[in-house]
């Protein structure tokens, strides 16, 4: 509820009726003698009717001349606007008399508009008497200052408590431009501090945060991004806005859009999600792992929560994730080597033990594998290298390796074949079809006597007792990544065990 007062006028908002709108419509409703400061001489205040002919328009404190002709409907509108404000509002005329008091002010202090309107200053009711003079001086100084004045002081509630408030005061000027009063908007300091903290947090997130922050609208398009997110996406902050996610990410778009849609419909997930995405960089496309958190944004002004979009916060954990994956892969491979050694120890035939090592090595590492042994004795430096197939995995359906090469016929490897290079260098050799098309990749594999569909190969030399015994070749199809340096190290560990088994087999044959 709000009320309005005028010096020299019964009611600037129009004629009133006794007890119809209560004290909020004018001061005459509070006057016992009908001739209070809100009436001029000769005005009969006892019948509740204003004599508009006697109004002195020169002392108005309203900021607009049109208020002199406002009808009761406009007065109700003004009261509704004041009462609907989120901030507490009170206003004073030039003499310091309270003219307006809205519902938020009543909520904070407990004093109603009937209690407040018509009082001179805050002394004796809204502030302690000892503080009244200082507070009134600071408030009334706003009438003669430019702009808004901000102060903090304690007000007294109706039940006797005290509330620390922050006020913003500014002058209200009359038609002649001279100060005719002032308005004072105030709120509880802790509420103001909470608001300032929220604003400060928002600004910090969008300026200095060390993780990416993206506000996505209901159409799943970025509406606001911070500097960190723009750098992660490889674009400027303004270039990202309003663009579909498919134009910003080369991989992982479906996962991100699915998460955003879920948050809009169901709310924030209980834990962060790790999403692999592809981003464009000056060095080309790169895969990154972003640990992402999502928050549904709803309008605080609506009675029912209206989704405004989703807040997407992410942090790049690619290096940490890769380290975790490498550690897990290393543990798996060490376990495979251990299991293979125990299984091979139970084999009576050393050749069968070699295939056991090969089968255990294939799990999660390659699609096919071959073991080729040097025919006869180790070749001289200037002699040709001939390799005989000892064991191979099935080229069709998966299954255990099988022994071969009993006839001792050399494999027809052409000059420069990776297996021959491996024997000549006594070191690992990696080969790949690269970005060749399907037809070219098939021709590439066929020319090297490898199963169809092979696009990546890794050859590791078999050495035992200072001699080169042969080579083991691991093959991958198009669905796998090329072999890397860490893969070569693992292949060399497997090759050592296979070479020992083949050497033991050769010693057994020589003994017979």
C-alpha positions as CSV (number, residue, x, y, z in Angstrom):
1,X,0.0,0.0,0.0
2,X,1.3,3.5,-0.8
3,X,0.1,6.9,0.1
4,X,0.7,10.4,-1.3
5,X,0.9,13.8,0.4
6,X,1.0,17.4,-0.9
7,X,1.6,20.6,0.9
8,X,-1.2,23.1,0.2
9,X,-3.4,20.4,-1.4
10,X,-5.9,18.0,0.1
11,X,-4.9,15.2,-2.3
12,X,-2.9,15.5,-5.5
13,X,-4.4,12.3,-6.8
14,X,-8.0,13.5,-6.8
15,X,-11.0,13.8,-4.5
16,X,-11.4,11.2,-1.8
17,X,-14.3,9.7,0.1
18,X,-14.2,9.1,3.9
19,X,-12.8,5.6,4.8
20,X,-13.0,4.5,1.2
21,X,-9.3,4.1,0.5
22,X,-8.0,4.6,4.0
23,X,-5.2,6.9,5.0
24,X,-3.2,6.0,1.9
25,X,-5.3,8.4,-0.2
26,X,-4.4,11.6,1.6
27,X,-3.6,13.2,4.9
28,X,-7.2,14.5,5.5
29,X,-8.1,11.0,6.6
30,X,-5.7,11.3,9.4
31,X,-6.8,14.8,10.6
32,X,-9.0,15.0,13.6
33,X,-9.8,18.7,13.2
34,X,-10.1,18.6,9.4
35,X,-7.6,21.4,9.0
36,X,-4.2,19.7,9.1
37,X,-1.2,20.6,7.1
38,X,-2.8,18.9,4.1
39,X,-5.6,21.6,3.9
40,X,-5.7,25.3,3.2
41,X,-7.8,27.7,5.2
42,X,-11.5,27.5,4.5
43,X,-11.3,23.8,3.5
44,X,-13.9,21.7,5.3
45,X,-12.0,18.5,6.2
46,X,-14.9,17.0,8.2
47,X,-17.0,15.9,5.3
48,X,-14.1,14.1,3.5
49,X,-14.6,16.3,0.4
50,X,-11.7,18.3,-1.2
51,X,-12.5,21.9,-2.3
52,X,-10.4,21.9,-5.5
53,X,-10.9,25.6,-6.1
54,X,-8.9,26.4,-2.9
55,X,-5.8,24.3,-3.9
56,X,-2.6,26.2,-4.1
57,X,-0.8,24.7,-7.1
58,X,2.5,26.5,-6.4
59,X,3.6,24.2,-3.6
60,X,3.2,20.9,-5.3
61,X,6.0,18.3,-4.7
62,X,4.9,16.0,-7.5
63,X,7.4,15.6,-10.3
64,X,4.8,16.0,-13.1
65,X,2.2,18.7,-13.5
66,X,-0.2,16.1,-14.9
67,X,-0.6,14.6,-11.5
68,X,-2.9,17.5,-10.5
69,X,-5.6,16.0,-12.8
70,X,-5.0,12.3,-12.1
71,X,-8.3,10.5,-11.6
72,X,-8.8,7.8,-9.0
73,X,-8.0,5.0,-11.5
74,X,-4.6,6.5,-12.1
75,X,-4.1,6.8,-8.4
76,X,-4.8,3.1,-8.1
77,X,-2.4,2.4,-10.8
78,X,0.3,4.5,-9.1
79,X,-0.3,2.7,-5.8
80,X,-0.1,-0.7,-7.6
81,X,3.2,0.2,-9.2
82,X,4.7,1.3,-5.9
83,X,3.4,-1.7,-4.0
84,X,4.7,-4.0,-6.7
85,X,8.3,-2.8,-6.5
86,X,10.9,-5.3,-5.2
87,X,12.6,-2.5,-3.3
88,X,11.3,-0.7,-0.3
89,X,10.3,2.9,-1.1
90,X,9.4,5.9,0.9
91,X,9.2,9.6,-0.1
92,X,9.3,12.9,1.8
93,X,8.1,16.4,0.9
94,X,10.2,19.5,1.4
95,X,9.4,19.6,5.1
96,X,10.5,16.0,5.7
97,X,6.9,14.6,6.0
98,X,6.5,11.0,4.7
99,X,4.3,11.0,1.6
100,X,4.7,7.5,0.2
101,X,5.3,4.1,1.9
102,X,5.0,0.9,-0.1
103,X,4.4,-2.7,0.9
104,X,8.1,-3.8,0.7
105,X,8.9,-1.1,3.3
106,X,6.1,-2.5,5.4
107,X,7.5,-6.0,5.0
108,X,11.0,-5.0,6.1
109,X,10.1,-2.8,9.0
110,X,6.6,-3.8,10.0
111,X,5.3,-0.2,9.8
112,X,2.2,0.0,7.6
113,X,1.4,3.0,5.3
114,X,-1.2,4.1,7.9
115,X,1.6,4.2,10.5
116,X,4.1,6.0,8.3
117,X,2.4,8.5,6.0
118,X,2.0,11.9,7.5
119,X,4.9,11.5,10.1
120,X,7.7,14.0,10.0
121,X,10.9,12.1,9.5
122,X,11.8,8.9,11.2
123,X,12.4,10.3,14.7
124,X,10.7,8.4,17.5
125,X,9.3,5.5,15.5
126,X,11.6,4.2,12.6
127,X,14.9,5.3,14.2
128,X,16.2,5.7,17.7
129,X,15.9,9.3,19.0
130,X,19.7,9.5,19.5
131,X,20.3,8.7,15.8
132,X,17.4,10.7,14.3
133,X,19.1,14.0,13.8
134,X,22.1,12.5,12.0
135,X,20.0,10.2,9.8
136,X,17.6,13.0,8.9
137,X,20.5,15.3,8.0
138,X,22.0,12.7,5.7
139,X,18.6,12.0,4.1
140,X,17.5,15.6,3.5
141,X,21.0,16.4,2.1
142,X,20.0,14.4,-1.0
143,X,17.6,17.2,-2.0
144,X,20.4,19.5,-2.6
145,X,22.9,17.0,-4.1
146,X,23.3,15.9,-7.6
147,X,22.5,12.2,-8.4
148,X,21.8,9.5,-5.9
149,X,23.2,9.4,-2.4
150,X,24.0,6.0,-0.9
151,X,23.9,5.5,2.9
152,X,23.8,2.7,5.4
153,X,22.1,3.1,8.8
154,X,19.9,1.1,11.2
155,X,16.1,1.5,11.2
156,X,13.8,0.3,14.0
157,X,11.0,-2.2,13.2
158,X,7.6,-2.0,14.7
159,X,8.2,-4.8,17.1
160,X,11.3,-3.0,18.5
161,X,14.0,-4.8,16.5
162,X,16.7,-3.1,14.4
163,X,17.5,-3.6,10.7
164,X,20.6,-2.4,9.0
165,X,19.5,-1.0,5.6
166,X,21.3,0.5,2.6
167,X,19.5,3.5,1.1
168,X,19.6,5.3,-2.2
169,X,18.2,8.8,-2.0
170,X,17.6,11.4,-4.7
171,X,15.8,14.7,-5.0
172,X,12.3,15.2,-6.5
173,X,12.1,18.5,-8.2
174,X,9.0,20.5,-8.8
175,X,7.8,22.3,-12.0
176,X,10.1,25.2,-11.3
177,X,13.1,22.8,-11.1
178,X,13.6,23.5,-7.4
179,X,13.8,20.6,-4.8
180,X,10.3,19.8,-3.6
181,X,11.1,16.5,-1.8
182,X,13.0,13.3,-2.1
183,X,12.5,9.6,-2.5
184,X,14.4,7.0,-0.6
185,X,14.7,3.4,-1.8
186,X,16.2,0.9,0.7
187,X,16.8,-2.8,1.3
188,X,18.3,-4.9,4.0
189,X,22.1,-4.8,3.8
190,X,22.4,-8.6,3.8
191,X,20.0,-8.8,0.8
192,X,21.9,-6.1,-1.0
193,X,25.2,-7.9,-0.3
194,X,23.8,-11.1,-1.6
195,X,22.7,-9.4,-4.7
196,X,26.1,-7.8,-5.1
197,X,27.8,-11.1,-4.6
198,X,25.6,-12.7,-7.2
199,X,26.5,-10.0,-9.7
200,X,30.2,-10.2,-8.8
201,X,30.1,-13.9,-9.2
202,X,28.5,-13.6,-12.6
203,X,31.1,-11.1,-13.8
204,X,34.0,-13.2,-12.4
205,X,32.7,-16.3,-14.2
206,X,32.5,-14.5,-17.5
207,X,35.8,-12.7,-17.2
208,X,38.4,-14.4,-15.0
209,X,37.2,-18.0,-14.5
210,X,39.7,-20.8,-15.2
211,X,37.1,-23.0,-16.7
212,X,34.7,-22.6,-19.5
213,X,31.2,-21.1,-18.9
214,X,28.6,-21.1,-21.7
215,X,24.9,-20.0,-21.3
216,X,22.9,-21.9,-23.9
217,X,19.4,-20.7,-24.8
218,X,16.3,-22.9,-25.2
219,X,17.3,-23.5,-28.8
220,X,20.6,-25.0,-27.8
221,X,22.6,-22.0,-29.1
222,X,25.2,-20.2,-27.1
223,X,23.9,-16.9,-25.7
224,X,26.9,-15.9,-23.5
225,X,30.4,-17.4,-23.3
226,X,33.4,-16.5,-21.2
227,X,36.9,-15.9,-22.4
228,X,38.1,-19.4,-21.4
229,X,35.2,-21.1,-23.3
230,X,35.9,-19.1,-26.4
231,X,39.6,-20.1,-26.4
232,X,38.6,-23.7,-25.9
233,X,36.3,-23.5,-28.9
234,X,39.0,-21.8,-31.0
235,X,36.8,-18.7,-31.7
236,X,36.2,-15.2,-30.5
237,X,33.5,-14.6,-27.8
238,X,31.2,-12.8,-30.2
239,X,31.8,-15.3,-33.1
240,X,30.4,-18.1,-31.0
241,X,27.1,-16.5,-30.1
242,X,23.9,-17.8,-31.8
243,X,25.7,-20.5,-33.8
244,X,24.5,-24.2,-33.7
245,X,26.8,-26.5,-31.7
246,X,27.4,-28.5,-34.9
247,X,29.4,-25.5,-36.2
248,X,31.5,-25.2,-33.1
249,X,32.3,-28.9,-32.4
250,X,33.5,-31.5,-34.9
251,X,32.8,-34.4,-32.6
252,X,30.6,-35.0,-29.6
253,X,27.8,-32.7,-30.7
254,X,25.2,-35.4,-30.1
255,X,26.4,-36.1,-26.6
256,X,26.4,-32.4,-25.7
257,X,23.0,-31.7,-27.2
258,X,21.5,-34.8,-25.5
259,X,22.8,-33.5,-22.1
260,X,21.4,-30.0,-22.7
261,X,18.0,-31.3,-23.7
262,X,17.9,-33.6,-20.6
263,X,18.7,-30.6,-18.3
264,X,16.0,-28.5,-19.9
265,X,13.4,-31.2,-19.3
266,X,14.6,-32.9,-16.1
267,X,16.9,-30.5,-14.4
268,X,20.6,-30.7,-13.5
269,X,22.3,-34.1,-13.3
270,X,23.6,-35.2,-9.9
271,X,27.2,-35.4,-11.0
272,X,29.5,-33.9,-13.7
273,X,29.8,-35.7,-17.0
274,X,32.9,-36.4,-19.0
275,X,32.4,-35.7,-22.7
276,X,34.9,-36.2,-25.5
277,X,34.6,-33.5,-28.2
278,X,36.5,-32.5,-31.3
279,X,37.5,-28.8,-31.6
280,X,39.1,-26.9,-34.4
281,X,42.5,-25.4,-33.6
282,X,45.2,-23.6,-35.7
283,X,47.1,-26.9,-35.7
284,X,44.1,-28.9,-36.9
285,X,41.3,-30.8,-35.3
286,X,42.0,-32.1,-31.8
287,X,40.0,-34.4,-29.4
288,X,39.5,-33.0,-25.9
289,X,37.8,-34.4,-22.9
290,X,35.7,-31.9,-21.0
291,X,34.3,-32.5,-17.5
292,X,31.0,-30.8,-17.7
293,X,28.4,-29.6,-15.2
294,X,25.0,-28.4,-16.2
295,X,22.4,-26.1,-14.5
296,X,18.9,-25.3,-15.7
297,X,18.3,-21.6,-15.7
298,X,14.8,-20.4,-14.8
299,X,13.4,-16.9,-14.6
300,X,13.0,-15.6,-11.1
301,X,10.3,-13.2,-12.2
302,X,7.7,-15.8,-13.2
303,X,5.3,-17.6,-10.9
304,X,6.0,-20.9,-12.6
305,X,9.7,-21.7,-13.4
306,X,10.2,-20.7,-17.1
307,X,13.4,-22.3,-18.6
308,X,15.7,-19.6,-19.9
309,X,18.3,-22.1,-21.0
310,X,21.2,-24.1,-19.5
311,X,24.4,-23.0,-17.8
312,X,27.2,-25.2,-19.1
313,X,30.4,-25.2,-17.1
314,X,33.3,-27.4,-18.3
315,X,37.0,-28.0,-17.6
316,X,39.5,-29.5,-19.9
317,X,40.8,-32.8,-18.4
318,X,42.3,-34.3,-21.5
319,X,45.8,-34.7,-20.1
320,X,44.5,-36.2,-16.9
321,X,42.2,-38.6,-18.8
322,X,44.9,-39.7,-21.1
323,X,47.2,-40.4,-18.2
324,X,44.5,-42.4,-16.5
325,X,43.9,-44.4,-19.8
326,X,47.6,-45.0,-20.3
327,X,47.9,-46.3,-16.7
328,X,44.9,-48.6,-17.1
329,X,46.3,-49.9,-20.4
330,X,49.7,-50.5,-18.9
331,X,48.1,-52.5,-16.0
332,X,46.1,-54.5,-18.5
333,X,49.1,-55.4,-20.7
334,X,51.3,-56.3,-17.7
335,X,48.5,-58.6,-16.5
336,X,48.3,-60.2,-20.0
337,X,52.0,-60.8,-20.0
338,X,51.8,-62.4,-16.6
339,X,48.9,-64.6,-17.6
340,X,50.6,-65.6,-20.9
341,X,53.8,-66.6,-19.1
342,X,51.9,-68.8,-16.7
343,X,49.9,-70.4,-19.5
344,X,53.0,-71.0,-21.7
345,X,54.8,-72.6,-18.8
346,X,52.2,-75.5,-18.9
347,X,52.9,-76.2,-22.6
348,X,55.1,-79.2,-23.4
349,X,55.7,-78.0,-27.0
350,X,57.8,-74.7,-27.1
351,X,56.1,-73.9,-30.5
352,X,52.7,-74.0,-28.8
353,X,54.0,-71.8,-26.0
354,X,54.9,-69.2,-28.7
355,X,51.3,-69.2,-30.0
356,X,50.0,-68.8,-26.4
357,X,52.1,-65.6,-26.0
358,X,50.7,-64.4,-29.3
359,X,47.1,-65.1,-28.4
360,X,47.3,-63.3,-25.1
361,X,49.1,-60.3,-26.8
362,X,46.3,-59.8,-29.3
363,X,43.6,-58.9,-26.7
364,X,42.8,-55.2,-27.1
365,X,46.0,-54.7,-29.1
366,X,45.6,-56.0,-32.7
367,X,43.3,-57.8,-35.0
368,X,45.8,-60.3,-36.5
369,X,49.3,-61.5,-35.8
370,X,52.0,-63.5,-37.7
371,X,55.2,-65.2,-36.7
372,X,57.9,-65.6,-39.4
373,X,61.2,-67.3,-38.7
374,X,64.5,-66.9,-40.5
375,X,65.0,-69.8,-42.9
376,X,68.3,-71.7,-42.1
377,X,71.0,-69.9,-40.3
378,X,71.2,-66.1,-39.8
379,X,72.0,-64.5,-43.2
380,X,75.2,-62.7,-43.9
381,X,75.3,-59.0,-44.2
382,X,75.2,-59.2,-48.0
383,X,72.9,-62.2,-48.3
384,X,69.1,-62.1,-48.9
385,X,66.8,-62.7,-46.0
386,X,64.2,-65.5,-46.3
387,X,61.4,-65.9,-43.8
388,X,59.2,-68.9,-43.2
389,X,55.7,-68.7,-41.7
390,X,55.7,-70.3,-38.3
391,X,52.3,-69.3,-36.9
392,X,49.3,-67.0,-37.7
393,X,45.9,-66.1,-36.5
394,X,42.9,-66.9,-38.6
395,X,42.2,-64.4,-41.3
396,X,38.4,-64.8,-41.1
397,X,36.6,-65.4,-37.8
398,X,38.6,-64.8,-34.6
399,X,40.2,-67.8,-33.0
400,X,43.5,-69.2,-31.5
401,X,46.7,-69.0,-33.5
402,X,47.7,-72.1,-35.4
403,X,51.2,-73.5,-36.3
404,X,52.2,-73.5,-39.9
405,X,55.4,-73.7,-42.1
406,X,56.1,-77.3,-41.6
407,X,57.2,-77.5,-45.3
408,X,59.7,-74.8,-44.8
409,X,58.6,-72.8,-47.9
410,X,59.7,-69.1,-47.6
411,X,57.0,-66.4,-47.7
412,X,57.1,-64.3,-50.8
413,X,57.9,-60.9,-49.3
414,X,58.9,-58.2,-51.8
415,X,61.9,-56.0,-51.4
416,X,61.4,-53.4,-48.8
417,X,58.8,-55.3,-46.9
418,X,58.4,-54.1,-43.3
419,X,59.2,-57.7,-41.9
420,X,62.4,-57.8,-43.9
421,X,63.4,-54.3,-42.8
422,X,62.7,-55.4,-39.2
423,X,65.1,-58.3,-39.5
424,X,67.8,-56.3,-41.3
425,X,67.6,-53.5,-38.7
426,X,67.1,-55.7,-35.7
427,X,64.5,-53.2,-34.5
428,X,60.8,-52.5,-34.6
429,X,59.2,-51.1,-37.8
430,X,55.7,-49.5,-38.1
431,X,53.8,-49.2,-41.4
432,X,50.4,-47.8,-42.3
433,X,48.2,-47.3,-45.4
434,X,47.6,-43.8,-44.2
435,X,44.6,-42.0,-45.7
436,X,44.3,-44.3,-48.7
437,X,40.9,-45.2,-49.9
438,X,39.4,-48.7,-49.4
439,X,40.5,-50.0,-52.8
440,X,44.1,-48.6,-52.4
441,X,44.2,-50.0,-48.8
442,X,43.2,-53.5,-50.0
443,X,45.9,-53.4,-52.7
444,X,48.4,-52.2,-50.1
445,X,47.7,-55.1,-47.8
446,X,47.6,-57.7,-50.6
447,X,51.0,-56.6,-51.9
448,X,52.5,-57.3,-48.4
449,X,50.9,-60.7,-48.0
450,X,48.6,-59.5,-45.2
451,X,44.9,-60.3,-44.7
452,X,42.3,-58.0,-46.4
453,X,41.3,-55.0,-44.4
454,X,44.7,-54.4,-42.9
455,X,45.7,-50.7,-42.7
456,X,48.3,-50.6,-39.9
457,X,51.2,-52.9,-39.1
458,X,53.9,-53.3,-36.5
459,X,56.9,-55.6,-36.8
460,X,59.0,-56.6,-33.8
461,X,62.3,-58.6,-34.2
462,X,62.7,-62.0,-32.5
463,X,66.1,-62.2,-30.9
464,X,67.5,-64.8,-28.5
465,X,71.1,-65.5,-27.3
466,X,72.4,-62.7,-29.5
467,X,70.9,-64.0,-32.7
468,X,68.0,-62.9,-34.9
469,X,65.5,-65.7,-35.1
470,X,62.7,-63.9,-37.0
471,X,59.9,-61.4,-36.7
472,X,56.4,-61.1,-35.2
473,X,53.9,-58.9,-37.0
474,X,50.8,-57.3,-35.5
475,X,48.1,-56.0,-37.8
476,X,45.2,-53.6,-37.3
477,X,42.1,-52.9,-39.4
478,X,40.5,-49.5,-40.3
479,X,38.6,-49.4,-37.1
480,X,41.7,-49.0,-35.0
481,X,44.3,-46.2,-34.6
482,X,47.8,-46.5,-36.0
483,X,50.4,-48.1,-33.8
484,X,52.3,-45.7,-31.5
485,X,55.6,-45.8,-29.7
486,X,54.1,-47.3,-26.5
487,X,52.6,-50.1,-28.7
488,X,56.1,-50.8,-30.0
489,X,57.4,-51.3,-26.5
490,X,54.7,-53.7,-25.7
491,X,55.3,-55.7,-28.9
492,X,59.0,-55.9,-28.1
493,X,58.1,-57.4,-24.7
494,X,55.9,-60.0,-26.4
495,X,58.7,-60.7,-29.0
496,X,61.2,-61.5,-26.3
497,X,59.0,-64.2,-24.9
498,X,58.1,-65.7,-28.3
499,X,61.8,-65.7,-29.3
500,X,62.7,-67.6,-26.1
501,X,60.1,-70.2,-27.0
502,X,61.2,-70.6,-30.6
503,X,64.9,-70.8,-29.5
504,X,64.0,-73.6,-27.0
505,X,62.1,-75.4,-29.8
506,X,65.2,-75.2,-32.1
507,X,67.5,-76.5,-29.3
508,X,65.1,-79.4,-28.8
509,X,65.2,-80.4,-32.5
510,X,68.9,-80.1,-32.6
511,X,69.2,-82.4,-29.6
512,X,67.1,-85.1,-31.3
